[in-house]
Amino acid sequence: MIHVEALSKDYGPVRALDAVSFEVEKNQILGFLGPNGAGKSTAMKIITTFLAPTEGRVLVDGISVAEDPIEVRRRIGYLPESNPLYVDMRVDDYLRFCGKARGLGGRDLEQRLRYVVDAAGLGRVLKKEISELSKGFKQRTGLAQALIHDPAILILDEPTTGLDPLQIIEIRRLIQELAREKTIIFSTHILQEVSSTTDRVVIINRGRIIADGSVSELQREHRDGSPVRASFVADREEVENELSSVPGLRECRVLGESDGVVSVNLRGNGGDFSRRVAEVARDRRWTVLELAHHESTLEDIFIRLVEKSGEEAAHA
């Protein structure tokens, strides 16, 4: 449904996107993840035809955003980071206005209005002016306008900003329900949101993609950097001294000591350093109670990749 190929965007001397490529399949939820200034919003603005790329191309349902932007806009519902609301209008009047601007009218418009009001939970604020709404209800109104014309593709930039925990759960459920018949890209800073909602994650930093895959694929791919939890029947000082010299081990943090059992958290620079830890334990005659990899969370992977790409950029 969405094909992004070698996409670059320059703002004067600053390259906000650098040869970014990815695809989103039909009815897939793609989580777009990255720190502030990574290039997420720039990519979304190009996909939705609000910005022209410096290089590269984007196809939306086979249509070029450069050659036929109007047709692309018909197929997309877009909630930008800055919510496009006319705050002096009532919620129902605003949504009718958006529907008419999208070519809806009569019974079709009223049916879509009822659907988006119910889906976004706007029933009790429908007759209020948008200026009177809380930030959470303003965000819901923005989501409703993105859905009013029943688009095949949704582009949502930080869609849960300003929502309370219960509202966030409701929006997650709505996104998952919509994905049965829609293709969705959404950006977020909430890592748990990506883990619980998306089929696939693209992590971007400094305008470049640094990871692409499902959460489980990224966990398998980056297993070498995942922590190892170990417990030994041994002397704490000896454990700290002996493990600190293990090749490839960059961190040995004692979690606790109880009844002669020392528990530690180990991190390495890659490779199977746990085998070397086991060899040390055998040579020192420690009793090993636990020595196992613990799956990296998406947060662990995100921080590791962003730090690594930042170091590589600084070195370059």
C-alpha positions as CSV (number, residue, x, y, z in Angstrom):
1,M,0.0,0.0,0.0
2,I,2.9,2.4,0.8
3,H,6.2,2.2,-0.9
4,V,9.0,4.6,0.2
5,E,12.2,4.5,-1.8
6,A,15.5,6.3,-1.1
7,L,13.6,9.2,0.4
8,S,15.7,12.2,1.3
9,K,14.8,15.7,2.5
10,D,17.0,18.7,2.9
11,Y,16.3,21.9,4.8
12,G,19.1,24.1,3.5
13,P,22.3,22.5,4.7
14,V,20.5,20.1,7.1
15,R,19.5,16.7,5.8
16,A,16.4,15.6,7.8
17,L,15.9,12.4,5.9
18,D,18.8,10.4,4.3
19,A,17.9,7.7,1.7
20,V,15.0,6.2,3.8
21,S,13.3,3.1,2.3
22,F,10.5,0.9,3.6
23,E,7.2,-0.6,2.6
24,V,3.9,-1.0,4.4
25,E,1.6,-3.9,3.4
26,K,-2.2,-3.7,3.2
27,N,-3.9,-3.9,6.7
28,Q,-0.6,-3.6,8.5
29,I,0.1,-1.4,11.5
30,L,3.6,0.2,11.3
31,G,5.0,1.9,14.4
32,F,7.4,4.7,13.4
33,L,9.7,5.2,16.4
34,G,12.6,7.7,17.0
35,P,13.8,10.5,19.3
36,N,12.8,14.1,18.7
37,G,14.3,15.4,15.5
38,A,14.8,12.0,14.0
39,G,12.8,12.7,10.9
40,K,9.5,10.9,11.6
41,S,7.2,13.9,11.1
42,T,9.1,14.9,7.9
43,A,8.6,11.4,6.4
44,M,4.9,11.5,7.3
45,K,4.5,15.0,5.7
46,I,6.0,13.7,2.5
47,I,3.9,10.6,2.4
48,T,0.8,12.8,2.9
49,T,1.9,15.3,0.2
50,F,2.4,18.2,2.6
51,L,6.1,18.3,1.7
52,A,8.0,17.6,-1.4
53,P,11.1,15.3,-1.1
54,T,14.5,16.4,-2.2
55,E,15.2,13.0,-3.6
56,G,13.5,9.6,-3.8
57,R,9.9,8.7,-4.4
58,V,6.8,7.6,-2.5
59,L,3.9,5.5,-3.9
60,V,0.6,5.3,-2.0
61,D,-1.6,2.5,-3.3
62,G,0.5,2.7,-6.5
63,I,0.0,6.4,-6.9
64,S,3.0,8.8,-6.9
65,V,2.7,11.6,-4.2
66,A,4.6,13.9,-6.6
67,E,2.6,13.2,-9.8
68,D,-1.0,13.0,-8.3
69,P,-1.1,14.4,-4.8
70,I,-4.9,15.1,-4.9
71,E,-5.7,11.4,-5.5
72,V,-3.2,10.4,-2.8
73,R,-5.0,12.7,-0.3
74,R,-8.4,11.1,-1.1
75,R,-7.0,7.8,0.1
76,I,-5.4,9.0,3.3
77,G,-6.6,10.1,6.7
78,Y,-4.0,12.2,8.4
79,L,-3.7,13.3,12.0
80,P,-0.6,15.6,12.2
81,E,1.4,16.3,15.3
82,S,-0.2,19.8,15.4
83,N,-3.9,19.0,15.5
84,P,-5.8,20.7,12.6
85,L,-8.7,22.1,14.5
86,Y,-10.9,25.2,14.1
87,V,-11.4,25.9,17.8
88,D,-14.2,28.4,17.3
89,M,-16.4,25.6,15.8
90,R,-18.6,23.1,17.6
91,V,-17.4,19.5,17.4
92,D,-20.3,18.3,15.3
93,D,-20.1,21.3,12.9
94,Y,-16.4,20.8,12.5
95,L,-16.7,17.1,11.6
96,R,-19.6,17.9,9.1
97,F,-17.4,20.6,7.6
98,C,-14.5,18.1,7.2
99,G,-16.9,15.5,5.7
100,K,-18.2,17.9,3.2
101,A,-14.6,19.0,2.3
102,R,-14.0,15.3,1.6
103,G,-17.0,15.1,-0.8
104,L,-19.5,13.5,1.6
105,G,-23.1,14.6,1.9
106,G,-26.6,13.6,2.9
107,R,-27.1,10.2,4.4
108,D,-23.5,9.1,3.8
109,L,-22.2,12.1,5.8
110,E,-24.5,11.4,8.7
111,Q,-23.6,7.7,8.8
112,R,-19.9,8.5,8.8
113,L,-20.5,11.2,11.5
114,R,-22.3,8.7,13.8
115,Y,-19.5,6.2,13.2
116,V,-16.5,8.5,14.0
117,V,-18.3,10.1,17.0
118,D,-18.9,6.6,18.5
119,A,-15.4,5.3,17.6
120,A,-13.6,8.3,19.0
121,G,-15.9,8.6,22.1
122,L,-17.1,12.1,21.4
123,G,-20.8,11.7,22.2
124,R,-20.9,13.9,25.3
125,V,-18.9,16.8,23.8
126,L,-20.5,16.8,20.4
127,K,-22.3,20.2,20.9
128,K,-19.4,21.9,22.6
129,E,-17.0,24.4,21.0
130,I,-13.6,22.8,20.4
131,S,-11.9,25.6,22.4
132,E,-13.7,24.3,25.5
133,L,-12.4,20.7,25.1
134,S,-9.6,19.2,27.1
135,K,-6.5,18.2,25.2
136,G,-7.6,14.6,25.2
137,F,-10.9,15.4,23.6
138,K,-9.2,17.7,21.1
139,Q,-7.0,14.8,20.1
140,R,-10.0,12.5,19.7
141,T,-11.7,15.2,17.5
142,G,-8.6,15.3,15.3
143,L,-8.7,11.5,15.0
144,A,-12.3,11.6,14.1
145,Q,-11.6,14.1,11.2
146,A,-8.9,11.7,9.9
147,L,-11.6,8.9,9.8
148,I,-14.6,10.9,8.5
149,H,-14.2,9.9,4.8
150,D,-13.4,6.2,5.5
151,P,-9.8,6.3,4.1
152,A,-7.9,3.1,3.2
153,I,-4.8,4.5,4.8
154,L,-4.3,6.3,8.2
155,I,-1.2,8.3,9.0
156,L,-1.2,9.2,12.7
157,D,1.6,11.4,14.2
158,E,1.6,10.9,18.0
159,P,-2.1,10.0,18.1
160,T,-2.3,9.4,21.9
161,T,-0.7,12.7,22.9
162,G,-2.6,14.2,25.9
163,L,-4.8,11.2,26.6
164,D,-5.1,9.6,30.0
165,P,-4.1,5.8,30.4
166,L,-7.7,4.6,29.9
167,Q,-8.1,6.7,26.8
168,I,-4.8,5.4,25.4
169,I,-6.0,1.9,25.8
170,E,-9.2,2.8,24.0
171,I,-7.3,4.4,21.1
172,R,-5.0,1.3,20.9
173,R,-8.1,-0.9,20.6
174,L,-9.5,1.4,17.9
175,I,-6.3,1.3,15.9
176,Q,-6.2,-2.5,16.1
177,E,-9.8,-2.7,15.0
178,L,-9.3,-0.3,12.1
179,A,-6.3,-2.4,10.9
180,R,-8.7,-5.1,9.9
181,E,-9.6,-3.0,6.9
182,K,-7.0,-0.2,6.9
183,T,-3.3,0.3,6.5
184,I,-1.9,2.4,9.4
185,I,1.4,4.2,10.2
186,F,1.7,5.9,13.5
187,S,4.5,7.5,15.3
188,T,4.9,7.6,19.0
189,H,7.4,8.1,21.9
190,I,5.6,5.5,24.0
191,L,7.5,2.3,23.6
192,Q,4.9,0.1,25.3
193,E,2.4,1.5,22.8
194,V,4.5,0.2,19.9
195,S,5.0,-3.2,21.5
196,S,1.3,-3.7,22.2
197,T,-0.2,-2.3,19.0
198,T,2.1,-2.7,15.9
199,D,2.8,-5.5,13.5
200,R,6.1,-4.0,12.6
201,V,8.5,-1.3,13.9
202,V,10.7,1.1,12.0
203,I,13.3,2.9,14.2
204,I,14.7,6.1,12.8
205,N,17.5,8.3,14.1
206,R,19.3,11.3,12.5
207,G,17.2,10.8,9.3
208,R,18.2,7.2,8.8
209,I,16.5,3.9,9.5
210,I,18.5,2.0,12.1
211,A,16.1,-1.0,12.6
212,D,13.1,-2.5,10.8
213,G,11.1,-5.6,11.8
214,S,8.6,-7.0,14.3
215,V,9.4,-6.6,18.0
216,S,10.1,-10.3,18.3
217,E,12.5,-10.1,15.2
218,L,14.3,-7.2,16.7
219,Q,14.7,-9.1,20.0
220,R,16.2,-12.1,18.2
221,E,18.4,-9.9,16.1
222,H,19.8,-8.0,19.0
223,R,20.0,-10.9,21.5
224,D,23.8,-10.5,21.8
225,G,23.3,-7.3,23.6
226,S,20.6,-8.6,25.9
227,P,21.4,-8.9,29.6
228,V,22.4,-12.2,31.3
229,R,21.1,-12.8,34.8
230,A,23.4,-15.1,36.9
231,S,23.3,-16.4,40.5
232,F,26.2,-18.2,42.2
233,V,26.9,-19.7,45.6
234,A,30.2,-17.8,46.0
235,D,31.9,-14.9,47.8
236,R,30.6,-11.6,46.5
237,E,34.0,-9.9,46.3
238,E,35.5,-12.8,44.4
239,V,32.6,-12.8,41.9
240,E,33.0,-9.0,41.3
241,N,36.8,-9.3,40.9
242,E,36.8,-12.4,38.7
243,L,34.0,-11.4,36.4
244,S,35.3,-7.8,35.9
245,S,38.2,-9.3,33.8
246,V,36.1,-11.5,31.5
247,P,36.7,-10.6,27.9
248,G,33.7,-9.1,26.2
249,L,31.9,-8.3,29.5
250,R,31.3,-4.5,29.9
251,E,29.1,-4.5,33.0
252,C,28.8,-6.7,36.1
253,R,26.2,-5.3,38.5
254,V,25.5,-7.1,41.8
255,L,21.7,-7.2,42.3
256,G,21.9,-8.7,45.8
257,E,23.4,-11.3,48.2
258,S,21.5,-13.6,50.5
259,D,22.6,-16.7,52.4
260,G,25.8,-17.0,50.3
261,V,24.0,-16.6,47.0
262,V,25.2,-13.7,44.8
263,S,22.9,-12.5,42.0
264,V,24.4,-10.3,39.2
265,N,23.3,-8.7,36.0
266,L,25.8,-9.0,33.2
267,R,26.0,-7.1,29.9
268,G,28.5,-7.7,27.1
269,N,29.7,-6.0,23.9
270,G,28.4,-8.8,21.8
271,G,29.1,-12.5,21.3
272,D,28.5,-15.3,23.7
273,F,30.2,-14.0,26.8
274,S,28.0,-16.2,29.0
275,R,30.1,-19.2,28.0
276,R,33.2,-17.5,29.3
277,V,31.4,-16.6,32.6
278,A,30.4,-20.3,33.0
279,E,34.1,-21.2,32.5
280,V,35.2,-18.8,35.3
281,A,32.5,-20.3,37.6
282,R,33.7,-23.8,36.9
283,D,37.4,-22.9,37.4
284,R,36.6,-21.1,40.7
285,R,34.2,-24.0,41.8
286,W,31.2,-21.7,42.2
287,T,27.8,-23.4,42.3
288,V,25.8,-21.9,39.4
289,L,22.1,-21.5,40.2
290,E,21.2,-19.4,37.2
291,L,22.9,-18.3,34.0
292,A,20.4,-17.2,31.3
293,H,19.8,-14.5,28.8
294,H,16.8,-12.2,29.5
295,E,15.0,-10.9,26.4
296,S,15.8,-7.3,25.7
297,T,12.8,-5.1,25.8
298,L,12.0,-2.7,22.9
299,E,13.2,0.1,25.2
300,D,16.6,-1.7,25.6
301,I,16.9,-2.2,21.8
302,F,15.8,1.4,21.1
303,I,18.3,3.0,23.5
304,R,21.1,0.7,22.3
305,L,20.5,1.4,18.6
306,V,20.1,5.2,19.0
307,E,23.3,5.4,21.1
308,K,25.2,3.3,18.6
309,S,24.0,5.4,15.6
310,G,24.8,8.6,17.5
311,E,28.4,7.3,18.2
312,E,28.8,6.3,14.6
313,A,27.6,9.7,13.3
314,A,30.0,11.5,15.8
315,H,32.9,9.3,14.6
316,A,32.1,10.0,11.0
